Amino acid sequence: MKYTEFKQLHMYRQAEHLLRHGHLLAERRQDSFRLRLFALGDFYAEEWCSWGEDTILFIHLFQHPAGLRDYLDAIRLPEEL
């Protein structure tokens, strides 16, 4: 799925699509939030949750590699790459 298509989905559908088709690259903690970074199609998605909870607060999308800066030490690439 391309960035523009994904962006049109409701956040619930975005989260569902990320779990099924996204590649989880890394997780990190920022203040009281748990962030998970996914690669999907031609973009990246950063899922924000309160620490210790599974409810997604929002999903931040980006395409520019500069958005990966905070994750570089923790990124785990899928084996099939």
Secondary structure as UniProt FT lines:
FT   HELIX           3..8
FT   HELIX           11..21
FT   STRAND          23..30
FT   TURN            31..32
FT   STRAND          33..40
FT   TURN            41..42
FT   STRAND          43..50
FT   TURN            51..52
FT   STRAND          56..62
FT   HELIX           65..71
FT   TURN            72..74
FT   TURN            79..80
//
